[in-house]
């Protein structure tokens, strides 16, 4: 549970940073990079499971 609170706090700080400096173009960039990062992490975790099937 501590990890989730850290993640939410990090997102909140990032939002405040972007809002104070008026660099809203960073938000769509992060929304694109976040799913890519999640795909890479889950792909690394799932790879050994897939290899055992074949």
N, C-alpha and C positions, 0 to 999 in steps of 0.2 A: 504494500500500500504506500510505502514511503516513496517508491519510484514514481508512482502516479502523481503524487503531490509535487514532486520535483519537476516532472514533465509539465504539469499545468502551470507551475510557477515560472518555468522557463518560457513557455509560450506567452504568458502574460507580460513578462519583462520584454520579450521581443516585440510584442504589440505596442507597448509603451515607447520603446525605442523608435519604432517606425513612425508612430504618431507624433512624437515630439519633434523629430527631424523632418517630418513630412516626406518621407521616402516610401510612399505607398506602393511603388513598383516592386519592392522587395517581397510583398505579401504573395502575389501570384507566383513569383519565382519559388518561394518556399512551399507553396501548395503543390507545385509540380515536383520539386525535389523530394518532398517527404514521401510520397508513394513509391518513388523510385528507390529510395533508401530502404523502405520497408520491404519492397520486393527483393532487394539484394540480401537483406538479413534473413528473410524467410526462405529464400532460395538456398542459402548456405545451410540452414537447419534441415530443410527437407531433402537435400541431396543424398545423404547417407540412406535415408529411407527409400528413396527411389532406386538407388543402386542395388539394394537388396531384393527388389522385385524382379530384376532382370538377371 
